[in-house]
Amino acid sequence: MVKPNRQVGGLQMRGREATWWFTVGKDMFEAVNGSSLRMDFYNGSNFPVGHGNSTTAAQDGALHCSAILPVIFGFICLLGIMGNSIVMYTIIKKTKCRAKLTVPDIFIFNVSIVDLLFLLGMPFLIHQLLGNGSWHFGARMCTVITALDSNSQIVSTYILTAMTLDRYLATVHPIRFNYVRTPCVAALVIGMVWALSVLTIIPVWMYAGLMPLPDGLVACALLLPDPVTDTYWFTLYQFFLAFAMPLVIICLVFFKMLQHMSSSVAPLPPRSLRVRTRKVTRMAVAICLAFFICWAPYYILQLVHLGVQKPTLAFFYAYNIAISMGYANSCINPFLYIILSETFKMQFLRAVCPVKRKFRVNPSTTDGGSVSMRLLPEGAQQEPAPQEMRAPQ
């Protein structure tokens, strides 16, 4: 979540993740204006500067966030890394078992990679929350982590858009474009998505850097040439490329799919294929819906913030909740796969509890010998084969 720095209440704030870095601790408040608290960030009518109770309430709110957010983010990070690692392991295990890799597998695997990369930046975020927004990892890591964060957001939306288009071809044109829906083409599309995303975040690579803070500390921020004007255009740029445009495309594609399914007169594929396509499409819809529900509050508040000079404390809390929802999206996808996909659930169980194939051949005849196969859990003891009955001599 990249947000350029801007001048708020006399303090130029850090940009990555949000403009709320300056509210993560009491020390940051007091550093703005000596020992007094300067509350220019908050709405003057609700939080007047220097009037005891309001100042205390604001400080308490900041301290609560600095204590609660690291716990929430730590839980999201741990759960998300475990879940997405399991998804990747399940798909890799499937390929090792010589099972056919499908187009949905390609998309799901890459979504898990993106989510995992996104979550790997959270320890740096937690460290800053605990350290009043200061950055201790150098300029190069500042650029890398900020770019990785922004790139992961954009790649996620583009992969979901590509997944939606794939569902459209599978549902509306299951036979006509079947030659296009191959793992090789899907991998090529994923490569193009990553390349496009890297080009999209060029401003982040150019302007991410270290910004001085009080007490000799530094923060990691987007140091735009003209903070006021460039912040406005960068926010719109990010909103349309990472959220609005993919949302419009996905909604139009799903609308065309529903329209086709409700009034289709074309020859239908076999019933088994239709059932499988319907299940995969349902999972794709759930993933896209979860993504936009989790990210919509963040992008909406980003736009609202452009026109708000003195946000209220309620806005501050809403902003933090929106950011938490955005990160939470990266840890709920694995649970959606398991809940909505019986195939993935079976693959997961097979990966966690592998089986050995045991063959037993009856050599009594050479032409019509019978072969039996049993599936045993790995490590289980095989029962001894029954001894042959011999005729009395």
Rosetta blueprint (number, residue, H / E / L):
1 M L
2 V L
3 K L
4 P L
5 N L
6 R L
7 Q E
8 V E
9 G L
10 G L
11 L E
12 Q E
13 M L
14 R L
15 G L
16 R L
17 E L
18 A L
19 T L
20 W L
21 W H
22 F H
23 T H
24 V L
25 G L
26 K H
27 D H
28 M H
29 F H
30 E H
31 A H
32 V H
33 N E
34 G L
35 S L
36 S E
37 L L
38 R L
39 M L
40 D L
41 F L
42 Y L
43 N L
44 G L
45 S L
46 N L
47 F L
48 P L
49 V L
50 G L
51 H L
52 G L
53 N H
54 S H
55 T H
56 T H
57 A H
58 A H
59 Q H
60 D H
61 G H
62 A H
63 L H
64 H H
65 C H
66 S H
67 A H
68 I H
69 L H
70 P H
71 V H
72 I H
73 F H
74 G H
75 F H
76 I H
77 C H
78 L H
79 L H
80 G H
81 I H
82 M H
83 G H
84 N H
85 S H
86 I H
87 V H
88 M H
89 Y H
90 T H
91 I H
92 I H
93 K H
94 K H
95 T H
96 K H
97 C L
98 R L
99 A L
100 K L
101 L L
102 T L
103 V H
104 P H
105 D H
106 I H
107 F H
108 I H
109 F H
110 N H
111 V H
112 S H
113 I H
114 V H
115 D H
116 L H
117 L H
118 F H
119 L H
120 L H
121 G L
122 M H
123 P H
124 F H
125 L H
126 I H
127 H H
128 Q H
129 L H
130 L H
131 G L
132 N L
133 G L
134 S L
135 W L
136 H L
137 F L
138 G H
139 A H
140 R H
141 M H
142 C H
143 T H
144 V H
145 I H
146 T H
147 A H
148 L H
149 D H
150 S H
151 N H
152 S H
153 Q H
154 I H
155 V H
156 S H
157 T H
158 Y H
159 I H
160 L H
161 T H
162 A H
163 M H
164 T H
165 L H
166 D H
167 R H
168 Y H
169 L H
170 A H
171 T H
172 V H
173 H L
174 P L
175 I L
176 R L
177 F L
178 N L
179 Y L
180 V L
181 R L
182 T L
183 P H
184 C H
185 V H
186 A H
187 A H
188 L H
189 V H
190 I H
191 G H
192 M H
193 V H
194 W H
195 A H
196 L H
197 S H
198 V H
199 L H
200 T H
201 I L
202 I H
203 P H
204 V H
205 W H
206 M H
207 Y H
208 A E
209 G E
210 L E
211 M E
212 P E
213 L L
214 P H
215 D H
216 G H
217 L L
218 V E
219 A E
220 C E
221 A E
222 L E
223 L L
224 L L
225 P L
226 D L
227 P H
228 V H
229 T H
230 D H
231 T H
232 Y H
233 W H
234 F H
235 T H
236 L H
237 Y H
238 Q H
239 F H
240 F H
241 L H
242 A H
243 F H
244 A H
245 M H
246 P H
247 L H
248 V H
249 I H
250 I H
251 C H
252 L H
253 V H
254 F H
255 F H
256 K H
257 M H
258 L H
259 Q H
260 H H
261 M H
262 S H
263 S L
264 S L
265 V L
266 A L
267 P L
268 L L
269 P L
270 P L
271 R H
272 S H
273 L H
274 R H
275 V H
276 R H
277 T H
278 R H
279 K H
280 V H
281 T H
282 R H
283 M H
284 A H
285 V H
286 A H
287 I H
288 C H
289 L H
290 A H
291 F H
292 F H
293 I H
294 C H
295 W H
296 A H
297 P H
298 Y H
299 Y H
300 I H
301 L H
302 Q H
303 L H
304 V H
305 H H
306 L H
307 G L
308 V L
309 Q L
310 K L
311 P L
312 T L
313 L H
314 A H
315 F H
316 F H
317 Y H
318 A H
319 Y H
320 N H
321 I H
322 A H
323 I H
324 S H
325 M H
326 G H
327 Y H
328 A H
329 N H
330 S H
331 C H
332 I H
333 N H
334 P H
335 F H
336 L H
337 Y H
338 I H
339 I H
340 L H
341 S L
342 E H
343 T H
344 F H
345 K H
346 M H
347 Q H
348 F H
349 L H
350 R H
351 A H
352 V H
353 C L
354 P L
355 V E
356 K E
357 R E
358 K E
359 F E
360 R E
361 V E
362 N L
363 P L
364 S L
365 T L
366 T L
367 D L
368 G L
369 G L
370 S L
371 V E
372 S E
373 M E
374 R E
375 L E
376 L E
377 P E
378 E L
379 G L
380 A L
381 Q L
382 Q L
383 E L
384 P L
385 A L
386 P L
387 Q L
388 E L
389 M L
390 R L
391 A L
392 P L
393 Q L
